[in-house]
């Protein structure tokens, strides 16, 4: 229980309430609140579990696609840099002039 809830339970105990009854009340209220939250989110039906699994798979697929795209961009940039470096070396060493003529 949270500190606030512990304080309320202690206060109720001081006024004569049984701790077992208070814990049962807190548990029941928690279950009702959780059910209300799930209902508000539209997750109270039988399809909610499979929907969440499918959503997690979709999110994982999106993450994998982002990672793959980033990897492809980095590989492309590295290849471009190496190609430019080789072209620069070819000019510096005079290979381009020899090939031309």
Biopython code that builds the backbone (N, CA, C, O; Angstrom):
import numpy as np
from Bio.PDB.StructureBuilder import StructureBuilder

atoms = [
    (1, "UNK", "N", (0.840, -1.188, 0.000)),
    (1, "UNK", "CA", (0.000, 0.000, 0.000)),
    (1, "UNK", "C", (0.881, 1.246, 0.000)),
    (1, "UNK", "O", (2.026, 1.220, 0.450)),
    (2, "UNK", "N", (0.324, 2.322, -0.510)),
    (2, "UNK", "CA", (1.053, 3.584, -0.522)),
    (2, "UNK", "C", (1.050, 4.188, 0.873)),
    (2, "UNK", "O", (0.304, 3.749, 1.748)),
    (3, "UNK", "N", (1.878, 5.187, 1.072)),
    (3, "UNK", "CA", (1.979, 5.824, 2.380)),
    (3, "UNK", "C", (0.656, 6.479, 2.769)),
    (3, "UNK", "O", (0.244, 6.415, 3.927)),
    (4, "UNK", "N", (-0.005, 7.105, 1.803)),
    (4, "UNK", "CA", (-1.280, 7.760, 2.096)),
    (4, "UNK", "C", (-2.327, 6.729, 2.509)),
    (4, "UNK", "O", (-3.077, 6.935, 3.462)),
    (5, "UNK", "N", (-2.365, 5.626, 1.781)),
    (5, "UNK", "CA", (-3.330, 4.572, 2.082)),
    (5, "UNK", "C", (-3.042, 3.950, 3.442)),
    (5, "UNK", "O", (-3.966, 3.661, 4.203)),
    (6, "UNK", "N", (-1.774, 3.744, 3.746)),
    (6, "UNK", "CA", (-1.398, 3.218, 5.066)),
    (6, "UNK", "C", (-1.869, 4.163, 6.168)),
    (6, "UNK", "O", (-2.359, 3.726, 7.209)),
    (7, "UNK", "N", (-1.712, 5.460, 5.926)),
    (7, "UNK", "CA", (-2.161, 6.439, 6.912)),
    (7, "UNK", "C", (-3.662, 6.388, 7.130)),
    (7, "UNK", "O", (-4.134, 6.461, 8.265)),
    (8, "UNK", "N", (-4.412, 6.262, 6.045)),
    (8, "UNK", "CA", (-5.873, 6.173, 6.161)),
    (8, "UNK", "C", (-6.301, 4.901, 6.885)),
    (8, "UNK", "O", (-7.223, 4.924, 7.700)),
    (9, "UNK", "N", (-5.629, 3.791, 6.583)),
    (9, "UNK", "CA", (-5.945, 2.530, 7.264)),
    (9, "UNK", "C", (-5.623, 2.646, 8.747)),
    (9, "UNK", "O", (-6.404, 2.196, 9.585)),
    (10, "UNK", "N", (-4.492, 3.239, 9.080)),
    (10, "UNK", "CA", (-4.123, 3.416, 10.489)),
    (10, "UNK", "C", (-5.133, 4.305, 11.203)),
    (10, "UNK", "O", (-5.495, 4.043, 12.350)),
    (11, "UNK", "N", (-5.584, 5.346, 10.533)),
    (11, "UNK", "CA", (-6.585, 6.243, 11.119)),
    (11, "UNK", "C", (-7.896, 5.500, 11.356)),
    (11, "UNK", "O", (-8.517, 5.658, 12.407)),
    (12, "UNK", "N", (-8.317, 4.696, 10.391)),
    (12, "UNK", "CA", (-9.560, 3.934, 10.546)),
    (12, "UNK", "C", (-9.425, 2.892, 11.645)),
    (12, "UNK", "O", (-10.378, 2.639, 12.383)),
    (13, "UNK", "N", (-8.242, 2.282, 11.760)),
    (13, "UNK", "CA", (-8.009, 1.305, 12.833)),
    (13, "UNK", "C", (-8.099, 1.982, 14.192)),
    (13, "UNK", "O", (-8.630, 1.415, 15.147)),
    (14, "UNK", "N", (-7.575, 3.198, 14.268)),
    (14, "UNK", "CA", (-7.619, 3.935, 15.533)),
    (14, "UNK", "C", (-9.053, 4.245, 15.938)),
    (14, "UNK", "O", (-9.347, 4.417, 17.121)),
    (15, "UNK", "N", (-9.942, 4.316, 14.956)),
    (15, "UNK", "CA", (-11.349, 4.599, 15.249)),
    (15, "UNK", "C", (-12.161, 3.321, 15.419)),
    (15, "UNK", "O", (-13.383, 3.374, 15.563)),
    (16, "UNK", "N", (-11.477, 2.159, 15.404)),
    (16, "UNK", "CA", (-12.170, 0.914, 15.714)),
    (16, "UNK", "C", (-12.434, -0.015, 14.551)),
    (16, "UNK", "O", (-13.037, -1.068, 14.757)),
    (17, "UNK", "N", (-12.022, 0.312, 13.353)),
    (17, "UNK", "CA", (-12.259, -0.568, 12.203)),
    (17, "UNK", "C", (-11.249, -1.714, 12.213)),
    (17, "UNK", "O", (-10.101, -1.535, 12.621)),
    (18, "UNK", "N", (-11.678, -2.873, 11.769)),
    (18, "UNK", "CA", (-10.793, -4.037, 11.721)),
    (18, "UNK", "C", (-9.880, -3.935, 10.498)),
    (18, "UNK", "O", (-10.319, -3.573, 9.406)),
    (19, "UNK", "N", (-8.605, -4.260, 10.705)),
    (19, "UNK", "CA", (-7.629, -4.165, 9.615)),
    (19, "UNK", "C", (-8.001, -5.093, 8.456)),
    (19, "UNK", "O", (-7.829, -4.722, 7.295)),
    (20, "UNK", "N", (-8.502, -6.281, 8.752)),
    (20, "UNK", "CA", (-8.888, -7.233, 7.706)),
    (20, "UNK", "C", (-9.996, -6.642, 6.843)),
    (20, "UNK", "O", (-9.966, -6.761, 5.618)),
    (21, "UNK", "N", (-10.959, -6.013, 7.475)),
    (21, "UNK", "CA", (-12.063, -5.392, 6.740)),
    (21, "UNK", "C", (-11.545, -4.252, 5.865)),
    (21, "UNK", "O", (-11.959, -4.104, 4.715)),
    (22, "UNK", "N", (-10.651, -3.461, 6.411)),
    (22, "UNK", "CA", (-10.098, -2.338, 5.651)),
    (22, "UNK", "C", (-9.298, -2.821, 4.441)),
    (22, "UNK", "O", (-9.406, -2.254, 3.354)),
    (23, "UNK", "N", (-8.499, -3.868, 4.635)),
    (23, "UNK", "CA", (-7.719, -4.404, 3.509)),
    (23, "UNK", "C", (-8.642, -4.959, 2.429)),
    (23, "UNK", "O", (-8.384, -4.777, 1.239)),
    (24, "UNK", "N", (-9.713, -5.633, 2.837)),
    (24, "UNK", "CA", (-10.683, -6.155, 1.867)),
    (24, "UNK", "C", (-11.345, -5.012, 1.111)),
    (24, "UNK", "O", (-11.563, -5.106, -0.096)),
    (25, "UNK", "N", (-11.663, -3.937, 1.817)),
    (25, "UNK", "CA", (-12.271, -2.764, 1.191)),
    (25, "UNK", "C", (-11.319, -2.138, 0.168)),
    (25, "UNK", "O", (-11.729, -1.785, -0.938)),
    (26, "UNK", "N", (-10.054, -2.006, 0.545)),
    (26, "UNK", "CA", (-9.048, -1.442, -0.356)),
    (26, "UNK", "C", (-8.880, -2.335, -1.583)),
    (26, "UNK", "O", (-8.799, -1.839, -2.707)),
    (27, "UNK", "N", (-8.829, -3.651, -1.373)),
    (27, "UNK", "CA", (-8.671, -4.584, -2.489)),
    (27, "UNK", "C", (-9.853, -4.504, -3.451)),
    (27, "UNK", "O", (-9.669, -4.473, -4.668)),
    (28, "UNK", "N", (-11.054, -4.471, -2.906)),
    (28, "UNK", "CA", (-12.256, -4.394, -3.748)),
    (28, "UNK", "C", (-12.285, -3.079, -4.532)),
    (28, "UNK", "O", (-12.605, -3.062, -5.721)),
    (29, "UNK", "N", (-11.951, -1.987, -3.856)),
    (29, "UNK", "CA", (-11.929, -0.685, -4.530)),
    (29, "UNK", "C", (-10.872, -0.663, -5.636)),
    (29, "UNK", "O", (-11.086, -0.067, -6.692)),
    (30, "UNK", "N", (-9.746, -1.308, -5.394)),
    (30, "UNK", "CA", (-8.689, -1.372, -6.407)),
    (30, "UNK", "C", (-9.158, -2.138, -7.634)),
    (30, "UNK", "O", (-8.920, -1.714, -8.764)),
    (31, "UNK", "N", (-9.826, -3.268, -7.413)),
    (31, "UNK", "CA", (-10.329, -4.065, -8.532)),
    (31, "UNK", "C", (-11.379, -3.300, -9.336)),
    (31, "UNK", "O", (-11.380, -3.344, -10.566)),
    (32, "UNK", "N", (-12.268, -2.602, -8.639)),
    (32, "UNK", "CA", (-13.296, -1.817, -9.329)),
    (32, "UNK", "C", (-12.645, -0.699, -10.146)),
    (32, "UNK", "O", (-13.037, -0.446, -11.285)),
    (33, "UNK", "N", (-11.658, -0.038, -9.563)),
    (33, "UNK", "CA", (-10.958, 1.031, -10.275)),
    (33, "UNK", "C", (-10.204, 0.516, -11.489)),
    (33, "UNK", "O", (-10.207, 1.153, -12.542)),
    (34, "UNK", "N", (-9.553, -0.641, -11.345)),
    (34, "UNK", "CA", (-8.827, -1.226, -12.476)),
    (34, "UNK", "C", (-9.792, -1.614, -13.591)),
    (34, "UNK", "O", (-9.509, -1.382, -14.766)),
    (35, "UNK", "N", (-10.930, -2.204, -13.227)),
    (35, "UNK", "CA", (-11.931, -2.585, -14.233)),
    (35, "UNK", "C", (-12.463, -1.346, -14.950)),
    (35, "UNK", "O", (-12.668, -1.371, -16.163)),
    (36, "UNK", "N", (-12.685, -0.273, -14.212)),
    (36, "UNK", "CA", (-13.169, 0.971, -14.820)),
    (36, "UNK", "C", (-12.132, 1.536, -15.787)),
    (36, "UNK", "O", (-12.476, 2.002, -16.874)),
    (37, "UNK", "N", (-10.867, 1.492, -15.388)),
    (37, "UNK", "CA", (-9.808, 1.996, -16.268)),
    (37, "UNK", "C", (-9.722, 1.163, -17.546)),
    (37, "UNK", "O", (-9.591, 1.717, -18.637)),
    (38, "UNK", "N", (-9.793, -0.162, -17.417)),
    (38, "UNK", "CA", (-9.752, -1.028, -18.597)),
    (38, "UNK", "C", (-10.950, -0.786, -19.504)),
    (38, "UNK", "O", (-10.815, -0.760, -20.727)),
    (39, "UNK", "N", (-12.114, -0.611, -18.905)),
    (39, "UNK", "CA", (-13.327, -0.355, -19.688)),
    (39, "UNK", "C", (-13.200, 0.981, -20.423)),
    (39, "UNK", "O", (-13.582, 1.087, -21.588)),
    (40, "UNK", "N", (-12.668, 1.992, -19.750)),
    (40, "UNK", "CA", (-12.483, 3.306, -20.367)),
    (40, "UNK", "C", (-11.540, 3.219, -21.568)),
    (40, "UNK", "O", (-11.738, 3.903, -22.572)),
    (41, "UNK", "N", (-10.518, 2.375, -21.457)),
    (41, "UNK", "CA", (-9.553, 2.210, -22.545)),
    (41, "UNK", "C", (-10.032, 1.250, -23.623)),
    (41, "UNK", "O", (-9.369, 1.078, -24.646)),
    (42, "UNK", "N", (-11.180, 0.625, -23.396)),
    (42, "UNK", "CA", (-11.714, -0.325, -24.366)),
    (42, "UNK", "C", (-11.020, -1.670, -24.329)),
    (42, "UNK", "O", (-10.983, -2.379, -25.334)),
    (43, "UNK", "N", (-10.473, -2.025, -23.186)),
    (43, "UNK", "CA", (-9.723, -3.274, -23.050)),
    (43, "UNK", "C", (-10.423, -4.284, -22.143)),
    (43, "UNK", "O", (-9.765, -5.118, -21.522)),
    (44, "UNK", "N", (-11.741, -4.217, -22.063)),
    (44, "UNK", "CA", (-12.472, -5.078, -21.143)),
    (44, "UNK", "C", (-13.052, -6.314, -21.830)),
    (44, "UNK", "O", (-13.579, -7.194, -21.151)),
    (45, "UNK", "N", (-12.968, -6.402, -23.161)),
    (45, "UNK", "CA", (-13.581, -7.536, -23.854)),
    (45, "UNK", "C", (-12.589, -8.690, -24.022)),
    (45, "UNK", "O", (-11.431, -8.593, -23.613)),
    (46, "UNK", "N", (-13.058, -9.779, -24.628)),
    (46, "UNK", "CA", (-12.234, -10.976, -24.801)),
    (46, "UNK", "C", (-11.123, -10.783, -25.828)),
    (46, "UNK", "O", (-10.136, -11.517, -25.809)),
    (47, "UNK", "N", (-11.266, -9.813, -26.717)),
    (47, "UNK", "CA", (-10.266, -9.584, -27.760)),
    (47, "UNK", "C", (-9.133, -8.674, -27.286)),
    (47, "UNK", "O", (-8.187, -8.429, -28.034)),
    (48, "UNK", "N", (-9.218, -8.177, -26.069)),
    (48, "UNK", "CA", (-8.218, -7.221, -25.590)),
    (48, "UNK", "C", (-6.823, -7.841, -25.527)),
    (48, "UNK", "O", (-5.851, -7.214, -25.948)),
    (49, "UNK", "N", (-6.714, -9.059, -25.009)),
    (49, "UNK", "CA", (-5.407, -9.716, -24.903)),
    (49, "UNK", "C", (-4.740, -9.892, -26.254)),
    (49, "UNK", "O", (-3.602, -9.460, -26.441)),
    (50, "UNK", "N", (-5.439, -10.530, -27.216)),
    (50, "UNK", "CA", (-4.838, -10.665, -28.551)),
    (50, "UNK", "C", (-4.550, -9.313, -29.217)),
    (50, "UNK", "O", (-3.576, -9.183, -29.958)),
    (51, "UNK", "N", (-5.390, -8.312, -28.956)),
    (51, "UNK", "CA", (-5.154, -6.982, -29.522)),
    (51, "UNK", "C", (-3.849, -6.392, -28.994)),
    (51, "UNK", "O", (-3.079, -5.798, -29.749)),
    (52, "UNK", "N", (-3.606, -6.557, -27.695)),
    (52, "UNK", "CA", (-2.373, -6.040, -27.092)),
    (52, "UNK", "C", (-1.163, -6.773, -27.665)),
    (52, "UNK", "O", (-0.143, -6.152, -27.964)),
    (53, "UNK", "N", (-1.274, -8.096, -27.818)),
    (53, "UNK", "CA", (-0.178, -8.879, -28.407)),
    (53, "UNK", "C", (0.107, -8.393, -29.824)),
    (53, "UNK", "O", (1.264, -8.212, -30.204)),
    (54, "UNK", "N", (-0.952, -8.183, -30.602)),
    (54, "UNK", "CA", (-0.793, -7.710, -31.976)),
    (54, "UNK", "C", (-0.174, -6.314, -32.012)),
    (54, "UNK", "O", (0.672, -6.027, -32.858)),
    (55, "UNK", "N", (-0.595, -5.455, -31.098)),
    (55, "UNK", "CA", (-0.038, -4.108, -31.027)),
    (55, "UNK", "C", (1.447, -4.150, -30.683)),
    (55, "UNK", "O", (2.241, -3.402, -31.255)),
    (56, "UNK", "N", (1.821, -5.020, -29.753)),
    (56, "UNK", "CA", (3.238, -5.153, -29.402)),
    (56, "UNK", "C", (4.051, -5.653, -30.590)),
    (56, "UNK", "O", (5.168, -5.188, -30.817)),
    (57, "UNK", "N", (3.499, -6.598, -31.347)),
    (57, "UNK", "CA", (4.194, -7.095, -32.534)),
    (57, "UNK", "C", (4.348, -5.983, -33.571)),
    (57, "UNK", "O", (5.391, -5.866, -34.215)),
    (58, "UNK", "N", (3.313, -5.175, -33.728)),
    (58, "UNK", "CA", (3.370, -4.062, -34.668)),
    (58, "UNK", "C", (4.443, -3.057, -34.259)),
    (58, "UNK", "O", (5.204, -2.575, -35.099)),
    (59, "UNK", "N", (4.499, -2.747, -32.984)),
    (59, "UNK", "CA", (5.505, -1.811, -32.485)),
    (59, "UNK", "C", (6.902, -2.388, -32.673)),
    (59, "UNK", "O", (7.821, -1.668, -33.062)),
    (60, "UNK", "N", (7.072, -3.690, -32.399)),
    (60, "UNK", "CA", (8.380, -4.318, -32.589)),
    (60, "UNK", "C", (8.781, -4.300, -34.061)),
    (60, "UNK", "O", (9.947, -4.082, -34.390)),
    (61, "UNK", "N", (7.816, -4.529, -34.942)),
    (61, "UNK", "CA", (8.091, -4.453, -36.377)),
    (61, "UNK", "C", (8.533, -3.060, -36.785)),
    (61, "UNK", "O", (9.450, -2.907, -37.592)),
    (62, "UNK", "N", (7.884, -2.044, -36.230)),
    (62, "UNK", "CA", (8.257, -0.653, -36.518)),
    (62, "UNK", "C", (9.682, -0.378, -36.045)),
    (62, "UNK", "O", (10.463, 0.251, -36.759)),
    (63, "UNK", "N", (10.022, -0.847, -34.843)),
    (63, "UNK", "CA", (11.376, -0.651, -34.321)),
    (63, "UNK", "C", (12.406, -1.356, -35.197)),
    (63, "UNK", "O", (13.466, -0.802, -35.490)),
    (64, "UNK", "N", (12.088, -2.579, -35.613)),
    (64, "UNK", "CA", (13.000, -3.319, -36.493)),
    (64, "UNK", "C", (13.193, -2.590, -37.819)),
    (64, "UNK", "O", (14.309, -2.513, -38.331)),
    (65, "UNK", "N", (12.107, -2.056, -38.375)),
    (65, "UNK", "CA", (12.192, -1.324, -39.644)),
    (65, "UNK", "C", (13.039, -0.068, -39.488)),
    (65, "UNK", "O", (13.845, 0.246, -40.365)),
    (66, "UNK", "N", (12.870, 0.653, -38.388)),
    (66, "UNK", "CA", (13.681, 1.853, -38.148)),
    (66, "UNK", "C", (15.157, 1.486, -38.044)),
    (66, "UNK", "O", (16.018, 2.149, -38.623)),
    (67, "UNK", "N", (15.436, 0.419, -37.297)),
    (67, "UNK", "CA", (16.817, -0.015, -37.119)),
    (67, "UNK", "C", (17.429, -0.419, -38.465)),
    (67, "UNK", "O", (18.578, -0.083, -38.754)),
    (68, "UNK", "N", (16.671, -1.127, -39.268)),
    (68, "UNK", "CA", (17.141, -1.567, -40.582)),
    (68, "UNK", "C", (17.380, -0.368, -41.499)),
    (68, "UNK", "O", (18.383, -0.322, -42.212)),
    (69, "UNK", "N", (16.471, 0.590, -41.483)),
    (69, "UNK", "CA", (16.624, 1.787, -42.317)),
    (69, "UNK", "C", (17.851, 2.585, -41.893)),
    (69, "UNK", "O", (18.607, 3.063, -42.738)),
    (70, "UNK", "N", (18.048, 2.728, -40.600)),
    (70, "UNK", "CA", (19.213, 3.459, -40.104)),
    (70, "UNK", "C", (20.497, 2.746, -40.510)),
    (70, "UNK", "O", (21.466, 3.381, -40.926)),
    (71, "UNK", "N", (20.497, 1.439, -40.388)),
    (71, "UNK", "CA", (21.662, 0.654, -40.786)),
    (71, "UNK", "C", (21.956, 0.831, -42.275)),
    (71, "UNK", "O", (23.116, 0.964, -42.665)),
    (72, "UNK", "N", (20.922, 0.833, -43.103)),
    (72, "UNK", "CA", (21.100, 1.012, -44.550)),
    (72, "UNK", "C", (21.651, 2.397, -44.862)),
    (72, "UNK", "O", (22.521, 2.535, -45.721)),
    (73, "UNK", "N", (21.159, 3.421, -44.179)),
    (73, "UNK", "CA", (21.643, 4.789, -44.408)),
    (73, "UNK", "C", (23.111, 4.901, -44.014)),
    (73, "UNK", "O", (23.905, 5.502, -44.738)),
    (74, "UNK", "N", (23.472, 4.329, -42.879)),
    (74, "UNK", "CA", (24.871, 4.384, -42.435)),
    (74, "UNK", "C", (25.769, 3.654, -43.435)),
    (74, "UNK", "O", (26.839, 4.151, -43.785)),
    (75, "UNK", "N", (25.338, 2.486, -43.890)),
    (75, "UNK", "CA", (26.130, 1.734, -44.872)),
    (75, "UNK", "C", (26.279, 2.535, -46.165)),
    (75, "UNK", "O", (27.359, 2.558, -46.755)),
    (76, "UNK", "N", (25.215, 3.186, -46.608)),
    (76, "UNK", "CA", (25.266, 3.996, -47.823)),
    (76, "UNK", "C", (26.242, 5.160, -47.651)),
    (76, "UNK", "O", (27.022, 5.453, -48.556)),
    (77, "UNK", "N", (26.201, 5.819, -46.502)),
    (77, "UNK", "CA", (27.109, 6.942, -46.244)),
    (77, "UNK", "C", (28.563, 6.483, -46.212)),
    (77, "UNK", "O", (29.442, 7.170, -46.731)),
    (78, "UNK", "N", (28.817, 5.333, -45.609)),
    (78, "UNK", "CA", (30.191, 4.821, -45.554)),
    (78, "UNK", "C", (30.684, 4.494, -46.961)),
    (78, "UNK", "O", (31.814, 4.837, -47.312)),
    (79, "UNK", "N", (29.850, 3.833, -47.776)),
    (79, "UNK", "CA", (30.248, 3.511, -49.150)),
    (79, "UNK", "C", (30.512, 4.777, -49.959)),
    (79, "UNK", "O", (31.462, 4.836, -50.739)),
    (80, "UNK", "N", (29.665, 5.787, -49.769)),
    (80, "UNK", "CA", (29.851, 7.055, -50.478)),
    (80, "UNK", "C", (31.159, 7.719, -50.062)),
    (80, "UNK", "O", (31.893, 8.232, -50.907)),
    (81, "UNK", "N", (31.451, 7.710, -48.773)),
    (81, "UNK", "CA", (32.690, 8.316, -48.282)),
    (81, "UNK", "C", (33.912, 7.588, -48.840)),
    (81, "UNK", "O", (34.888, 8.223, -49.240)),
    (82, "UNK", "N", (33.856, 6.262, -48.865)),
    (82, "UNK", "CA", (34.978, 5.493, -49.414)),
    (82, "UNK", "C", (35.139, 5.780, -50.905)),
    (82, "UNK", "O", (36.263, 5.939, -51.381)),
    (83, "UNK", "N", (34.041, 5.849, -51.645)),
    (83, "UNK", "CA", (34.111, 6.146, -53.081)),
    (83, "UNK", "C", (34.709, 7.525, -53.318)),
    (83, "UNK", "O", (35.555, 7.689, -54.197)),
    (84, "UNK", "N", (34.279, 8.518, -52.545)),
    (84, "UNK", "CA", (34.832, 9.870, -52.693)),
    (84, "UNK", "C", (36.312, 9.901, -52.338)),
    (84, "UNK", "O", (37.094, 10.604, -52.978)),
    (85, "UNK", "N", (36.691, 9.149, -51.332)),
    (85, "UNK", "CA", (38.097, 9.068, -50.949)),
    (85, "UNK", "C", (38.930, 8.459, -52.078)),
    (85, "UNK", "O", (40.013, 8.955, -52.389)),
    (86, "UNK", "N", (38.430, 7.395, -52.684)),
    (86, "UNK", "CA", (39.145, 6.764, -53.797)),
    (86, "UNK", "C", (39.240, 7.694, -55.006)),
    (86, "UNK", "O", (40.275, 7.753, -55.669)),
    (87, "UNK", "N", (38.162, 8.416, -55.288)),
    (87, "UNK", "CA", (38.190, 9.386, -56.396)),
    (87, "UNK", "C", (39.209, 10.483, -56.107)),
    (87, "UNK", "O", (39.970, 10.881, -56.990)),
    (88, "UNK", "N", (39.220, 10.964, -54.876)),
    (88, "UNK", "CA", (40.195, 11.988, -54.490)),
    (88, "UNK", "C", (41.625, 11.487, -54.622)),
    (88, "UNK", "O", (42.498, 12.209, -55.102)),
    (89, "UNK", "N", (41.865, 10.248, -54.194)),
    (89, "UNK", "CA", (43.204, 9.671, -54.338)),
    (89, "UNK", "C", (43.588, 9.520, -55.806)),
    (89, "UNK", "O", (44.738, 9.747, -56.183)),
    (90, "UNK", "N", (42.621, 9.136, -56.626)),
    (90, "UNK", "CA", (42.894, 8.984, -58.063)),
    (90, "UNK", "C", (43.311, 10.315, -58.672)),
    (90, "UNK", "O", (44.241, 10.354, -59.477)),
    (91, "UNK", "N", (42.651, 11.395, -58.310)),
    (91, "UNK", "CA", (43.030, 12.719, -58.817)),
    (91, "UNK", "C", (44.396, 13.120, -58.283)),
    (91, "UNK", "O", (45.229, 13.634, -59.029)),
    (92, "UNK", "N", (44.629, 12.890, -57.007)),
    (92, "UNK", "CA", (45.880, 13.297, -56.368)),
    (92, "UNK", "C", (47.075, 12.554, -56.965)),
    (92, "UNK", "O", (48.152, 13.130, -57.121)),
    (93, "UNK", "N", (46.887, 11.296, -57.292)),
    (93, "UNK", "CA", (47.985, 10.494, -57.834)),
    (93, "UNK", "C", (48.122, 10.654, -59.350)),
    (93, "UNK", "O", (49.052, 10.114, -59.949)),
    (94, "UNK", "N", (47.211, 11.383, -59.959)),
    (94, "UNK", "CA", (47.300, 11.639, -61.386)),
    (94, "UNK", "C", (46.784, 10.500, -62.249)),
    (94, "UNK", "O", (47.033, 10.477, -63.454)),
    (95, "UNK", "N", (46.085, 9.577, -61.666)),
    (95, "UNK", "CA", (45.569, 8.434, -62.424)),
    (95, "UNK", "C", (44.520, 8.889, -63.426)),
    (95, "UNK", "O", (44.441, 8.336, -64.523)),
    (96, "UNK", "N", (43.719, 9.878, -63.075)),
    (96, "UNK", "CA", (42.655, 10.354, -63.958)),
    (96, "UNK", "C", (43.252, 10.951, -65.226)),
    (96, "UNK", "O", (42.740, 10.705, -66.318)),
    (97, "UNK", "N", (44.341, 11.741, -65.102)),
    (97, "UNK", "CA", (44.969, 12.346, -66.279)),
    (97, "UNK", "C", (45.586, 11.280, -67.184)),
    (97, "UNK", "O", (45.532, 11.395, -68.408)),
    (98, "UNK", "N", (46.170, 10.250, -66.585)),
    (98, "UNK", "CA", (46.777, 9.177, -67.378)),
    (98, "UNK", "C", (45.722, 8.406, -68.161)),
    (98, "UNK", "O", (45.960, 7.999, -69.298)),
    (99, "UNK", "N", (44.572, 8.207, -67.560)),
    (99, "UNK", "CA", (43.503, 7.473, -68.224)),
    (99, "UNK", "C", (42.941, 8.308, -69.364)),
    (99, "UNK", "O", (42.619, 7.766, -70.422)),
    (100, "UNK", "N", (42.817, 9.610, -69.169)),
    (100, "UNK", "CA", (42.260, 10.501, -70.197)),
    (100, "UNK", "C", (43.195, 10.626, -71.391)),
    (100, "UNK", "O", (42.767, 10.759, -72.538)),
    (101, "UNK", "N", (44.409, 10.581, -71.102)),
    (101, "UNK", "CA", (45.123, 10.823, -72.259)),
    (101, "UNK", "C", (46.488, 10.691, -72.521)),
    (101, "UNK", "O", (46.932, 10.962, -73.636)),
]
sb = StructureBuilder()
sb.init_structure("model")
sb.init_model(0)
sb.init_chain("A")
sb.init_seg("    ")
for serial, (resi, resn, name, xyz) in enumerate(atoms, 1):
    if name == "N":
        sb.init_residue(resn, " ", resi, " ")
    sb.init_atom(name, np.array(xyz, "f"), 0.0, 1.0, " ", f" {name:<3s}", serial, name[0])
structure = sb.get_structure()
